[in-house]
Amino acid sequence: MQTKEELIATLKKIVKPYVQDEQAYEHVTEGTDFINDLKINSANLVDIALDVEEEFDIVIDNEAMERMLTVGSSIDVITQKLAEKA
C-alpha cells in the first residue's frame, strides 16, 4: 500500500497534463482544488478519473468521481477503492 505522500505524488503526475496554473501546481497540498486552484477544465475531471482508474487498477463510480474535486478528497477516494479491492 502506498503512503499518502506517494499517492499525492502519483496523483500530481496524473493531473499535470491538465493543469493550467503551473505555480499552483508547484505548491499542491491536500486542500488544492483542481478547478479553482489548478484551473483544470471541468471536462478534464473525467479524464483524470479514467487515468486514476488505470494507474491504480480501481473502478471509480460517478458518485466517487463527483467527490474528486480536491487533492485530499481524491486521495480519500483512491484509498477507499484500494481498500475495497484488497
Order of alpha helices (4+ residues) and beta strands (2+ residues): alpha-alpha-alpha-alpha-alpha
